[in-house]
Amino acid sequence: MELYEKTVLITGATDGMGKETALMFAKVGATVLIHGRNPKKLADTLAALREANPKGQYYSYQADYASLADVRAMAEAIKKEHQQIDILINNAGLYPDKRVITQDGFELTLQVNYLSSFLLTHALMPLLEASPEARIVNVSSIGHKLVWNSIKNPKFSPFFWRWVSYCRSKLLVVAWTIELARHLESKKITVNSVHPGVIRTKVIRILPVSWGSSVPSGAKTIFNLATNPAYATTTGQYFERYKLAKAAPMALNKRLQKNLWRASHDWAGLVIESEHE
Ligand SMILES: NC(=O)c1ccc[n+]([C@@H]2O[C@H](COP(=O)([O-])OP(=O)(O)OC[C@H]3O[C@@H](n4cnc5c(N)ncnc54)[C@H](OP(=O)(O)O)[C@@H]3O)[C@@H](O)[C@H]2O)c1
């Protein structure tokens, strides 16, 4: 299947690397579905895609990842308009400056950076299964190596430290990626996670402005993992930019992966129907 024949969904596509990745897919002629939380930024991104390739097909979906109801509604809207997704890029993420508990009862970083991606991916599984060769790319961070885990408490510690919360959410992304790959073994769907580099977006704006690589250089690492034929059968792996890398020992811990799988179903209000789900 050529890239121009593929349907790609990119979450958090209204800024930074997500937007840049969407532009890259538009330029190769893929059908591009973008997600964002802000209607004005969604409209601006659609306009940018049309400018990059006026012949392309583009769709936009609005959902605040701080709301599981929004994520469910978005999945339903996508299912109404599309039969198949070939590439899903779970990219939406934030780096909040204070501790917020969402209406769903979770610490905001955990919900936006991990749980909403988990729920969306689960809800869109029938569309991924409809693809002859689907790929899921989960955007994580090298920061996942710097923290310990705490999946027992989805509100995380009352003593909020933004860096720890952020890195923990990315640790869960890496551990979930490995467990999800195991559950998808019999299907033609691969899933991998990637640290795109330290990239000059608003996520790292607290750092000196000169630090970090350009947004296109980060987006290219995501695009590469999502499209490079060399990774057609690679699954359950963690990449640092273009290289296969070793994830943190905690993310590789099978017990944690299994506990997280169960806990995430519970948090997202999903039922595990069989051992293979
Ligand atoms: N920058 C880095 O150095 C770096 C390093 C490792 C990993 N990452 C990861 O890379 C991914 C992309 O981040 P970026 O650096 O490109 O940052 P960014 O420019 O801030 O993009 C983040 C995207 O996520 C969206 N988003 C944030 N909160 C959301 C919410 N509550 N609901 C729905 N969408 C939401 C943003 O929407 P708005 O446009 O409305 O803000 C934006 O589209 C993130 O997962 C981040 O953690 C970044």
The ligand as a MOL file (V3000), in Angstrom:
LIG
                    3D

  0  0  0     0  0            999 V3000
M  V30 BEGIN CTAB
M  V30 COUNTS 48 52 0 0 0
M  V30 BEGIN ATOM
M  V30 1 N 9.1520 18.8170 22.7320 0
M  V30 2 C 9.9210 17.8550 23.2250 0
M  V30 3 O 11.1190 18.0410 23.4740 0
M  V30 4 C 9.3390 16.5020 23.4580 0
M  V30 5 C 10.2180 15.4660 23.8530 0
M  V30 6 C 9.7090 14.1860 24.0550 0
M  V30 7 C 8.3550 13.9520 23.8410 0
M  V30 8 N 7.5270 14.9730 23.4770 0 CHG=1
M  V30 9 C 6.1130 14.6710 23.2510 0
M  V30 10 O 5.7870 14.9990 21.9150 0
M  V30 11 C 4.3650 15.1750 21.8060 0
M  V30 12 C 4.0810 16.4330 21.0130 0
M  V30 13 O 4.4730 17.5550 21.7930 0
M  V30 14 P 5.1430 18.8680 21.2090 0
M  V30 15 O 6.4790 18.9570 21.8280 0
M  V30 16 O 5.0140 18.9150 19.7390 0 CHG=-1
M  V30 17 O 4.2360 19.9640 21.9330 0
M  V30 18 P 3.0660 20.9440 21.4350 0
M  V30 19 O 3.5580 21.7730 20.3200 0
M  V30 20 O 2.5770 21.6140 22.6670 0
M  V30 21 O 1.9400 19.9420 20.8730 0
M  V30 22 C 1.1330 19.2100 21.7190 0
M  V30 23 C -0.1840 18.9130 21.0450 0
M  V30 24 O -1.0500 18.2340 22.0010 0
M  V30 25 C -2.2530 18.9920 22.1210 0
M  V30 26 N -2.8430 18.9340 23.4650 0
M  V30 27 C -2.3080 19.3830 24.6200 0
M  V30 28 N -3.1930 19.2440 25.6240 0
M  V30 29 C -4.3100 18.6960 25.0880 0
M  V30 30 C -5.5880 18.3490 25.6020 0
M  V30 31 N -5.9200 18.5420 26.8910 0
M  V30 32 N -6.5110 17.8250 24.7670 0
M  V30 33 C -6.2190 17.6490 23.4590 0
M  V30 34 N -5.0400 17.9750 22.9100 0
M  V30 35 C -4.0900 18.5030 23.7150 0
M  V30 36 C -1.8430 20.4190 21.8050 0
M  V30 37 O -2.9960 21.1950 21.5040 0
M  V30 38 P -2.8940 22.8250 21.4130 0
M  V30 39 O -2.3990 23.0920 20.0350 0
M  V30 40 O -4.3050 23.2580 21.6350 0
M  V30 41 O -1.9470 23.2670 22.4860 0
M  V30 42 C -0.9140 20.1900 20.6250 0
M  V30 43 O -1.6580 19.9540 19.4470 0
M  V30 44 C 3.8530 15.2080 23.2410 0
M  V30 45 O 3.3120 13.9460 23.5700 0
M  V30 46 C 5.1070 15.4670 24.0630 0
M  V30 47 O 5.0080 14.9990 25.3840 0
M  V30 48 C 7.9870 16.2270 23.2770 0
M  V30 END ATOM
M  V30 BEGIN BOND
M  V30 1 1 1 2
M  V30 2 2 2 3
M  V30 3 1 2 4
M  V30 4 1 4 5
M  V30 5 2 4 48
M  V30 6 2 5 6
M  V30 7 1 6 7
M  V30 8 2 7 8
M  V30 9 1 8 9
M  V30 10 1 8 48
M  V30 11 1 9 10
M  V30 12 1 9 46
M  V30 13 1 10 11
M  V30 14 1 11 12
M  V30 15 1 11 44
M  V30 16 1 12 13
M  V30 17 1 13 14
M  V30 18 2 14 15
M  V30 19 1 14 16
M  V30 20 1 14 17
M  V30 21 1 17 18
M  V30 22 2 18 19
M  V30 23 1 18 20
M  V30 24 1 18 21
M  V30 25 1 21 22
M  V30 26 1 22 23
M  V30 27 1 23 24
M  V30 28 1 23 42
M  V30 29 1 24 25
M  V30 30 1 25 26
M  V30 31 1 25 36
M  V30 32 1 26 27
M  V30 33 1 26 35
M  V30 34 2 27 28
M  V30 35 1 28 29
M  V30 36 1 29 30
M  V30 37 2 29 35
M  V30 38 1 30 31
M  V30 39 2 30 32
M  V30 40 1 32 33
M  V30 41 2 33 34
M  V30 42 1 34 35
M  V30 43 1 36 37
M  V30 44 1 36 42
M  V30 45 1 37 38
M  V30 46 2 38 39
M  V30 47 1 38 40
M  V30 48 1 38 41
M  V30 49 1 42 43
M  V30 50 1 44 45
M  V30 51 1 44 46
M  V30 52 1 46 47
M  V30 END BOND
M  V30 END CTAB
M  END
